[in-house]
C-alpha cells in the first residue's frame, strides 16, 4: 500500500468510526465481529490508537477470559453506543504528540496531518459525553492497571477480576507481548520505537493542527478519573 492509499484508508476508517450512520457497516465486517459493541457486551475498553489499548486489553482479558469486551475499534461511536446500551465503558486518553509520534513509528507512510485530523475528530465527537465516560489517562492505565479495574468496578458496580501479577509474572507477560510484535509497533516501549518517535516529535510540535489537538486533550483530561 502506497502513502496515498494508506492515508486515505486511515481517514476513511476514522470517518466510519465516528459516524452514527456509517458505524453500523462494521457489523458486517468479519474482522470486527469479535470486538464491536453489542447490547449484551460486558464492557467496552476503547481509545484512539496508541493510547494504551492493547496493553490494558491484554492484561484485563488475561484475567477475564469469558468476558465479552468491545475493544480496538478506535471509534468514538463505539463508546457512544456503549452509553446507549448502558455497557460499562472506559475511554483511554493520551496526549497527542506521543500518540502521533507512536503512530508514525508504527507506519512511516502515515502523514502527521492525517494522524492529527483523526485524533481531533475522535475526541471532538466524544466531548458531549465526557460526563458519562470513565476516562483514564495513558499514564494511569500503564502504571496502575489494578487500581483502574478496582475503581472501574466500584464506578459501574461490576466485579471484573483484577489484573494482578507478581513482578516475575508481569515481566514474563511483557516479554510475551514483545515477542508477538515487531519492535516499532509493540504496545510496549522499545529502543527501536523510541528512536523513531524522537525523530518525529519536532515535526509534530511545529504542525499547525497540534494546538487544537492539545486543547481537546486538555479539556477531556480535566474529566479523567483521578487515582
Rosetta blueprint (number, residue, H / E / L):
1 X L
2 X L
3 X H
4 X H
5 X H
6 X H
7 X H
8 X H
9 X H
10 X H
11 X H
12 X H
13 X H
14 X H
15 X H
16 X H
17 X H
18 X L
19 X L
20 X L
21 X L
22 X L
23 X H
24 X H
25 X H
26 X H
27 X H
28 X H
29 X L
30 X H
31 X H
32 X H
33 X L
34 X L
35 X L
36 X L
37 X L
38 X L
39 X L
40 X L
41 X L
42 X L
43 X E
44 X E
45 X E
46 X E
47 X E
48 X L
49 X L
50 X L
51 X L
52 X L
53 X H
54 X H
55 X H
56 X H
57 X H
58 X H
59 X H
60 X H
61 X H
62 X H
63 X H
64 X L
65 X L
66 X L
67 X L
68 X L
69 X E
70 X E
71 X E
72 X L
73 X L
74 X L
75 X L
76 X H
77 X H
78 X H
79 X H
80 X H
81 X H
82 X H
83 X H
84 X H
85 X L
86 X L
87 X L
88 X E
89 X E
90 X E
91 X E
92 X E
93 X E
94 X L
95 X L
96 X H
97 X H
98 X H
99 X H
100 X H
101 X H
102 X H
103 X H
104 X H
105 X H
106 X H
107 X L
108 X L
109 X L
110 X L
111 X L
112 X H
113 X H
114 X H
115 X H
116 X H
117 X H
118 X H
119 X H
120 X H
121 X H
122 X H
123 X H
124 X H
125 X H
126 X H
127 X H
128 X H
129 X H
130 X H
131 X H
132 X H
133 X L
134 X E
135 X E
136 X E
137 X E
138 X H
139 X H
140 X H
141 X H
142 X H
143 X H
144 X L
145 X H
146 X H
147 X H
148 X H
149 X H
150 X H
151 X H
152 X H
153 X H
154 X H
155 X H
156 X H
157 X L
158 X L
159 X L
160 X L
161 X L
162 X L
163 X L
164 X L
165 X L
166 X L
167 X H
168 X H
169 X H
170 X H
171 X H
172 X H
173 X H
174 X H
175 X H
176 X H
177 X H
178 X H
179 X H
180 X L
181 X L
182 X L
183 X L
184 X L
185 X L
186 X L
187 X L
188 X L
189 X L
190 X L
191 X H
192 X H
193 X H
194 X H
195 X H
196 X H
197 X H
198 X H
199 X H
200 X H
201 X H
202 X H
203 X H
204 X H
205 X H
206 X L
207 X L
208 X L
209 X L
210 X H
211 X H
212 X H
213 X H
214 X H
215 X H
216 X H
217 X H
218 X H
219 X H
220 X H
221 X H
222 X L
223 X L
224 X L
225 X L
226 X L
227 X L
